[in-house]
Amino acid sequence: MAHITVHGGHVLYVGAGGNIGSHAVALLARSRHVRHLTLVDPDTYTPRNLANQAITRGMVGRPKVTVLGEVARAINPTLSLTAHHCAVEELPLGMLRADLVLSGVDSRAARQHVNEVASRLGIPWVDAGVQADGLLARVERFEPGATTPCLECSWDDADYAALEQRYPCDGAPHTAPSGSPPALGALVASMQVLEGERLLRGDDGGLAPGEQVVLSSAHHRHFRTAHRRNPECRMGDHDRWDIAPLHLGPGESPAAVLLTIAHLMPCGLDFTWSVFGRHRVRSSTCASCGASRSRSAWCRRTRRAH
C-alpha cells in the first residue's frame, strides 16, 4: 500500500446547505482525511428543501450550517467544526484559511467570490454544480498560482452579464430553479469529496488545475475539458496575499490605522480589509494618482490592478 501523507485536513465548505453540500458534509465527516470542517451558508431550511436535500422535517426552520454541523458531529464526535451562518462575502479572508476549499454555491457571484478567496489565500479549490437537463454533474479543480487558470480565466461577457443570476435547487422566488433531483446532488457530492480527498493526501492522479469533468448520468457519458491561464483575466493578478493580524495599541482606532496604511501604500497595490461583523471597505482612493480603487479598477498611471 502506498504511503499516504495527510496535510492539515482542514476543509472549508462554502454553500454547505444546498443540494450538493447537504450530501457532501456527511461524506466529509466520514472521511479519514478530514480533521476540521468549516461550514459557510447564509440560509435556513424551509419545507421546500425536503424534496431535494439530505434533511428531515424536524430540521426545517433552523440554520443550515447548525443542522449540518450537528449531523457531522453525530457521525464523527472527534471532528473539529466551525459554522458560519452568513454569506461567504461577509467573512474576512483571515477567517477562511483552510487546506482545501469545496463549494456548492448557487450563483456566479458567489462562485466568483470563492474563486478570489481560494486564489488570495493560496488554497486548492474543488467546485461542483448540477444541471437538470441531461442530469449533468460537474466537478472542477483549481490550483492557485501565477501561471495556473482561475475560474474567471474562462469567463466571457455572457458570464459577467449573468453574474447575479442564481440557480437554487428549490426554485425560490426571483430565481431560475435548477430542478435537480436529490440523487444528482448526491452523485456530484461524491465526485467532489473523492477529488478533495485526492488533494488532501497529495495524490496527483485526479483532475489537473483548470480541468473539469462533466458526467451525463442521463446518457452514461462523461466529458473532460480544461482551460489555460488567461492573461486578460478580469481578476487581474493571481498573487497570493500575505494576511496577518493587525495589532493595535491602547486607544488606536482600527479604521484610522487601516486608512492611514491605504494612503501610504504605493500606487498599484491592492488594499482591502474587513472587520468581522462590520461593513467592509472594498475600495479607496490612490494617494499618488487620485484614482478611485476597487476590485476591478486600474491605475491610470501604471495600468496595474489595484
N, C-alpha and C positions, 0 to 999 in steps of 0.2 A: 504494500500500500504506500502511495506517495505521501511524503510528509506535508502536512497542511499547516500553513502559517496564518493564524487568525490575527488580524490587526486589532484595533481597539474594540471593534464590534459595536460601535455606536451608529445607529441608523436613524435618520430623520425622515419621517413620512409626512409629506405635505398633501392635504386633501384626503386625510385618513378616513373620513366618514362616508365616502362615496361608494358606488357600485363596485369599484376595484379595491379601494382601501379597506372597506369593511371585511373583505375576504383576506386581504394581504396581511392585516395586523395579526390575525390568528396564526397564520403561517410563520410570520416573523417571530412570534412568541415561542413557537416550537423549534425554531432554528437554533442549532448549537453554535452558530457563528454570531449570534446577536446577543449582546450583553446589556446594552442600554438602548431604549427606544424612546424617541421624542415624536410626539404626535401633534400635528397642527391642523385645525379645521375650525371655521367660524360658525358652523351650522348646528342646529338642533334637530333631532329626529322627529319626523312627522308621520302620520298614518300612511302617507304616500310611499314612504321608504320601505314599508313592509313588503312591497311587491318585488323589489329588486336588490335589497341589501341584506346582509347577514345579521339580522336583528330579530328580536321578538317583540310582541306587543307591549310588554312591560317596559321596554326601553324608550318608547315614544314620549316626547316631551322633555327629554334630557339632552344635554350637550353631547355631541357625537364623540368627542375625544374622551369625555368622562366615561361613557359607556364602554368604548373600546379599550380604554386603559384598564378597566375592571376585568374585561374579558381576557386581556393579555396577562394580567397578574394572576387570574384564576388558573390559567394554563401553566404559567411559569412564575411561581412566587418569588424566585430569586432575581427576576428581571428588574433592572433599574428602569424607571419610567418617568417621563416628563410629559405633561399635556398642556397645550396652549389653545384655549378656546377663543381664537381670534384668527383673522386673516394673516397670512404669512407676511404681507406687506406692512403689518403693524409691528413686527418684531425687529429689533436691531440685529444686524448681522452677527454681532458677538454672541447672541443667544442661539444661533443656528449652526454652530460648529458641530461637525459630526464626521464620521469616517465614510459615510455613504448617504446620498440623498435619493429617496424614492418619491415619486409623485403620481397622483391620480386626480389631478385638478380638472375642472370643467370649463375652463376658458383660456383663450390665448393670452390674455393679460396676466392671469395667474401663472401660466406656464412661462411667460416672458420673465416674470419676477424670479421664479425659481431658477431659471437659467442664469440670471445675474447673481443670485445667492451662491450657486454652485461655482460659478466662474470666479467671483471675487474671493471666496473662501478656499478655492482650490480643492473642491470635493468632487469625486466621481458622482455621476448622476444617471439614474435609470428612470426614464419617463414611460408612462403607459397610457393607452387610450383604447376605446372601443367604438365601433360604428355598427349600427343595427343592420344597414344594408350590406348583404354578403356575410353578416356575422363576423366582422373583422376584429381581430385582436392585435394590437400593435405594441411593441416594446422597442425603445430606442435608448442607446447608451451615449453618454457624453463624458469626455475626459478633459478637464480644464488645462489650458496651455496656450502659449503664444501662437503655435502653429496648428493646433487642432481645432476642428469646427465646433461652434456652439449652436444652439437652437436657431438663433437669428441668422446664422450664415446661410441658411437655406430659405429664408423668408423672402417673399416678393411684396409688391404693393398690395396685392389682394389680401395677404395675411395681415398686414398692418391696418388695412381698411376694416377688417373684421375683428379687430383686436378686442373689442368689448363683448363680442358675441359669446354667449355661454351655451353649453350643451349638457345640462344636468340630466341624469337618468330618469328623474321623475317628472320632467316636463313642467317645471314651476312656471308661474305667470311671467310673461315678457321674456321668455327664453325659448330656445329651439330644443325640444326634447330629443334625446338620443334614441329612446325606445329600446334600449339594450336590455336583454334578459339577464337575470342574475347569474345564470350559468356562464355567460360570456364574460362577465366581470370576474368570476372565479377563475376562468381559464387564463385571462391575461394577468391576474394577480399571481397565479402560479408561475407563469413565464417570467414575470418581473422579479419575484423573490428568488427564483433559481439563478437569474442573471446577477442579481445583487449578491448572492452567496458566492458566486464565482469571484467577484471583485473582492469580497471580504477575505477570501482565502488565498488571493493572489494568483488565481487561475486565469491564464491568458486565452483559454480555449473558447471564450464566448464572443460576443459582438466586439468589433473594433470601435474606437472612438468615432462618432458621427454615423454609425451604422444602425439600421433598424431592420427588424423582421416583422412582417405582417402576415398573420395566419388567417386564411379564409376558412372558417370552420364549416361554412355552407357548401363549399366546393372542394374541401380537403386539399387545399393548395397553400403554399407559403411563398412569400417573396422577400428577398433580402436586398436592400439597397443601402447606399452610402452617399454622403456629400463631403466636400472638402472645405477647408478654411476659405472664407470669402474675404478678400482684403477690403471690400466695400461694406462689410457688415456694419449695420447701424448701431450696434452696441459699442463700436469703437474698438479700443484695445481689449485684449483678453487677459490683462495683467491681474495677478493675484494681489489683493490688498493686505497690508500688514495692519491688522486691527488690534489695538491694545487698550486696556482700561485707562480712563482719564482720572488721574489722582488730583484732587483739589485740596487746597489749604483752607484753614478756617476763614469763613466769610467770603470765599470765592464763589462766584456765580457760574454754573456750567455754561449757560448761554453766552455770558460775556467772554469767557475764556475761549469758547469754540468760535465765536465770531471774530475774535482777535486773530486766532490761528488762520481763519479763512482769508483775511485780508493780508496776512503775511506770506501766504503761500505763493510761489511763482505762478505766473500765468501758464495755463495748460495742464495744471494738476487738478485732479478731481477732489472735491470736498463734499461729502455727505455725512450727516450724523443723525443720531436718533437717541431719544431717551425713552426707556420703556414706560408705556402708559401715557406718553405725551405726544403732541403733534411733532412731526419730523420736518426738519429743514431739508428740502430737496434741491435747492438752488441758492446761489449767492452771486454777488457782483464782483467781477475781477478788478482788483485794485490797479492793475497795470494797463489794461486796455479799455476798461469800462463796460465790457460785455456782460450781460446777464447770463449766468451759467445754470444749466440744467443737465439732465442726464444725456440728452442728445444735442446739446448746444456745442458750438465750435468757436474757438477764439479767432477773432478777425486777424490777429497779428501772426499767430503761429500755425493756424489750421490744425491744431492738435485738439483731441477731445478733452472737454472739461470733465 
